[in-house]
Amino acid sequence: MARRSRRGVPALLGGLLLALTAGPLQAAAAPAGVPAAEGSGMVMVLDASGSMAGKDGSGGTLPQALNSVRAGGTPIDAARKAVGAVVDAMPDGYPTGLRVYGADKPKGCDDTRLAQPVAALDRAGLKKAVAGVRPKGDTPLGLSLRKAAADLPRPAAGSTGTRTILLISDGEDTCRTPQPCKVAAQLAASGVDLHIDTVGFQVAGRARSQLECIAKAGNGQYYDAPDAKALARQLQRAGQLSADGYRFKGKQVRGTATRGGAPGLVPGQYLDSLGPNEERYYATDLDAASAADFSATVVPPSGAAVGLLDSLHTRIAYGSGGVCDSTTGLFAQREGAAPLTSGVSRIPTQSGTGSCDKAGRYWLVVERKAARGSDATRWPLELTFHVEHPLKKGVTPAQSAPEYGAGGKDARLPDTAPQDVTGGTGFNDARTLHPGVWRDKVLPAQTLWYKVPVGWGQQLRYDVEFANEPRIKGSRAAASYGATQVYTPFRTPVGNGTGEFSPHVPYTGRSASLSMGTVPVAWANRYEAHPNVRPVHLKGDYYLAVTLGARASQVAENPQVGVVLRVAVLGKEKDGPQTGASVAEASRRESGPSADVGQDSGGGWSTGRVVAVAVGGVGVLLLVGLALSYVRPRRRPAAADGAADPRRGGSW
């Protein structure tokens, strides 16, 4: 495979084009409506107290899509236009409402009302409601939060929807009871599906501290808006994150704290919830010959507080204390939570005499570890369970493929003009990509999901490029991060600690890129010891996740950041996993691996790679996170009782 050359000038020009193409996004059309999960919805709680009638003091303007706010306009003028920008950017039909406080009386701690009920998005109705707001009175934050929670749809039993209170305020509470932070904590503790985001408009001191406290206690994020432009940007981010939350799928199940009474699992997909430092057991009966693959995914609210070493641990237990396989996935950063997945497999040895080769009862054990100060609420948990039956008698699998080879860092990737794509919210609605160049937009604290079909003998290889974006003027934030991960068809992450690729890169607003990929898919990879080879033993859809850190909201001026994916599937697909398998008909129609790689079309995107440079302590932190981000088993069965596997194609 040809090596990609280091082309400084084309890369620079490409970066400039990247910045231009991924410029201001406020004027973009609202995304197509996707049915919201049952019980989902958002209510904006708008400060209409007397202080909102004052001058906004920004001396600046809102983005073009907001038709601008003249210098010297009032805070309520800016808020009206910002709310309009939010509803224009929300998906069609997403349940959205508006509550206001301080709008009806010159004084009064009971002055809060629902101006627009939470229902399928009515853009005209919401804009009309906020246009009629006239600031007058006090700031009853605590009462308004309590009422807002009641405004949202009540979740049905087993619901996995997301309910959001989005509070916009320019000052602190003027009513002593109920205390806003205590109310926020009570509401967040009432279920796994409610969180409170706050936006502070030109606040400082005690007012800002109180809004930060509400967000932290309410399992949400605080967004700072020093002027009208920032208010529009931060409101749009918060609203879209709420509407684009992870879409769950599965049968409700409730794990137990011990093996006794653990619910029985059959192959399928399940939903549960998991609290901090809690362990859950699930039982299943396995035969002696089939492989069993499990995954566990926790989905915290975007940006929820996590520690560097907060983790999700999975293991397969058997007998009185045996462990077949165990894995720990770590957040490896402190900017805020993102979806986290851990996968484990029970794979019988070739000899059939290993300790985990017997038919009988096994347990999947899922544990969430959290440091003091990390988010204390329960998180939704999605489980999958697959069974792989052995090959037919007499079928000899092709040798394993543990080396990256042509799919290493220097693999040549497509340079064609990008196609627009919208990533999914999770595994269940991941967007299918084929080899080529794809362009999307990502919010701070958001993860986008894609999937790529990969056949026997093929390997996935891709780059992720984060756009050069204008920075917020006066921002003191040094950097955030960009990340990517690749998962097998049964959701085992295989992109950490490879020695070939890094899953993190610092993001400062300048162009930054990541490379990622897998080894070739081979049935016999299951007998390899390396954690990034062993799971790559089944053809199917391989998942790509792309994350932008929460702190990017303090770095990038535009609400979203442009992102480009250059995707290649290398090698000719084989008809099956067996040795000597012929090339599949689809691959015979291709001209070879180079057919997956487009030539430079002169399109509006970079034709060369973007070289990312670690910045100060952030780079060090990310390197530490990389080293710790994926800790593999304490114990696993050896191939052929520890003997060398004759089918191995190499060694580690």
Secondary structure as UniProt FT lines:
FT   HELIX           8..21
FT   TURN            26..27
FT   TURN            38..39
FT   STRAND          41..47
FT   HELIX           50..53
FT   HELIX           64..66
FT   TURN            71..72
FT   HELIX           75..89
FT   TURN            92..93
FT   STRAND          96..101
FT   TURN            109..110
FT   STRAND          112..119
FT   HELIX           123..131
FT   HELIX           141..151
FT   TURN            157..158
FT   STRAND          163..169
FT   HELIX           180..188
FT   TURN            189..190
FT   TURN            192..193
FT   STRAND          194..201
FT   HELIX           205..217
FT   TURN            218..219
FT   STRAND          222..225
FT   HELIX           228..243
FT   STRAND          251..252
FT   TURN            260..261
FT   STRAND          268..274
FT   TURN            276..277
FT   STRAND          278..286
FT   STRAND          291..298
FT   TURN            302..303
FT   TURN            308..309
FT   STRAND          311..318
FT   TURN            319..321
FT   STRAND          322..330
FT   STRAND          340..346
FT   TURN            355..356
FT   STRAND          360..369
FT   TURN            372..373
FT   STRAND          379..388
FT   TURN            393..394
FT   HELIX           405..407
FT   TURN            409..410
FT   STRAND          419..420
FT   HELIX           427..429
FT   STRAND          431..432
FT   STRAND          436..442
FT   TURN            444..445
FT   STRAND          447..454
FT   TURN            456..457
FT   STRAND          459..466
FT   TURN            473..474
FT   STRAND          480..487
FT   TURN            489..490
FT   STRAND          504..507
FT   STRAND          512..517
FT   HELIX           523..527
FT   TURN            531..535
FT   STRAND          540..548
FT   HELIX           550..554
FT   STRAND          561..570
FT   TURN            579..580
FT   HELIX           585..588
FT   HELIX           593..596
FT   HELIX           616..628
FT   STRAND          630..631
FT   HELIX           639..642
FT   TURN            646..647
//
